[in-house]
């Protein structure tokens, strides 16, 4: 019984280590968690493009103190869009008669990922 408990504990610790190394699943395909972490660790104040999948550009930034959201709003505004409001994880922008919604989600607790319609930036 003690041996079984010891084996279970070792397997649980190994699984936790593997999960922490790989990170949670990404909300898009085509990149590994380790590739995305490497890209995001190079953050220099500008959003980092991570992938384009099915008409959506995925960008990321560190999540600390809302810096990622501010960087996203600044870059979208520089592309001619005016920020209207935020509702939950959705950011609403307009440009003339056009409207877009950019959504965000936390990833690993250290980064925020933005789902932006392709060719917005």
C-alpha positions as CSV (number, residue, x, y, z in Angstrom):
1,X,0.0,0.0,0.0
2,X,2.8,2.4,0.9
3,X,4.6,1.6,-2.3
4,X,1.5,2.3,-4.4
5,X,1.0,5.6,-2.6
6,X,4.7,6.5,-3.3
7,X,4.4,5.6,-6.9
8,X,1.1,7.7,-7.2
9,X,2.8,10.7,-5.6
10,X,5.8,10.5,-8.0
11,X,3.5,10.2,-11.0
12,X,1.5,13.2,-9.8
13,X,4.6,15.3,-9.4
14,X,5.9,14.3,-12.8
15,X,2.6,15.1,-14.5
16,X,2.5,18.5,-12.7
17,X,6.1,19.2,-13.9
18,X,5.2,18.3,-17.5
19,X,2.0,20.5,-17.4
20,X,3.9,23.5,-16.0
21,X,6.6,23.1,-18.7
22,X,4.2,22.8,-21.6
23,X,1.6,25.2,-20.3
24,X,-2.1,25.0,-20.9
25,X,-3.4,24.4,-24.4
26,X,-3.3,27.3,-26.8
27,X,-6.7,28.6,-28.2
28,X,-5.2,28.3,-31.8
29,X,-3.4,25.7,-33.7
30,X,-0.1,25.7,-35.5
31,X,2.2,26.7,-32.6
32,X,3.5,24.9,-29.6
33,X,3.2,26.4,-26.1
34,X,7.0,26.5,-25.8
35,X,7.3,28.5,-29.1
36,X,4.7,31.0,-28.0
37,X,6.3,31.4,-24.6
38,X,9.6,32.1,-26.3
39,X,8.0,34.7,-28.5
40,X,6.2,36.4,-25.6
41,X,9.3,36.5,-23.5
42,X,10.7,38.9,-26.2
43,X,8.0,41.5,-25.4
44,X,9.2,45.1,-25.9
45,X,6.0,47.1,-25.4
46,X,4.4,46.1,-28.7
47,X,2.0,43.3,-29.3
48,X,3.6,40.1,-30.6
49,X,1.9,38.3,-33.5
50,X,1.7,34.7,-32.7
51,X,-0.4,33.2,-35.5
52,X,-3.1,33.7,-38.2
53,X,-5.8,31.0,-38.2
54,X,-9.1,31.1,-40.1
55,X,-9.2,34.8,-40.6
56,X,-8.0,35.7,-37.1
57,X,-4.7,37.1,-36.1
58,X,-3.6,36.1,-32.6
59,X,-1.4,38.5,-30.7
60,X,0.0,38.3,-27.2
61,X,1.6,40.3,-24.4
62,X,2.5,39.9,-20.7
63,X,-0.6,40.3,-18.5
64,X,0.8,42.5,-15.7
65,X,-1.0,45.7,-14.7
66,X,-3.1,45.8,-17.9
67,X,0.0,46.6,-20.0
68,X,-1.0,44.1,-22.7
69,X,-4.5,45.7,-23.1
70,X,-3.1,49.2,-23.3
71,X,-0.6,48.1,-25.9
72,X,-3.4,46.5,-27.9
73,X,-5.6,49.6,-27.7
74,X,-2.7,51.8,-28.7
75,X,-1.8,49.7,-31.7
76,X,-5.4,49.3,-32.9
77,X,-5.8,53.1,-32.6
78,X,-2.7,53.6,-34.6
79,X,-4.3,51.6,-37.4
80,X,-7.2,54.1,-37.5
81,X,-9.7,52.5,-35.1
82,X,-11.4,54.3,-32.3
83,X,-11.9,52.5,-29.0
84,X,-15.5,52.6,-27.9
85,X,-15.9,50.4,-24.8
86,X,-14.9,47.3,-23.0
87,X,-17.4,44.6,-21.9
88,X,-15.7,41.8,-20.1
89,X,-13.0,40.4,-22.3
90,X,-14.4,42.2,-25.4
91,X,-13.0,45.5,-26.7
92,X,-15.2,47.3,-29.2
93,X,-13.7,49.6,-31.9
94,X,-15.1,51.6,-34.8
95,X,-13.7,53.1,-37.9
96,X,-16.2,55.0,-40.0
97,X,-19.1,52.5,-40.4
98,X,-17.0,49.5,-39.6
99,X,-17.1,47.8,-36.2
100,X,-14.8,45.1,-34.7
101,X,-14.6,43.3,-31.5
102,X,-11.3,42.1,-30.1
103,X,-11.4,39.5,-27.4
104,X,-8.8,38.6,-24.9
105,X,-8.0,35.7,-22.7
106,X,-5.5,34.9,-20.1
107,X,-3.0,32.2,-20.9
108,X,-0.8,30.6,-18.2
109,X,-1.6,33.4,-15.8
110,X,1.4,35.4,-17.2
111,X,0.2,36.4,-20.6
112,X,-2.9,37.7,-22.3
113,X,-3.8,36.6,-25.8
114,X,-5.8,38.8,-28.2
115,X,-8.1,37.5,-31.0
116,X,-8.1,40.2,-33.6
117,X,-9.8,40.1,-37.0
118,X,-7.1,39.4,-39.7
119,X,-5.5,42.5,-41.3
120,X,-6.7,44.9,-38.6
121,X,-3.2,45.9,-37.7
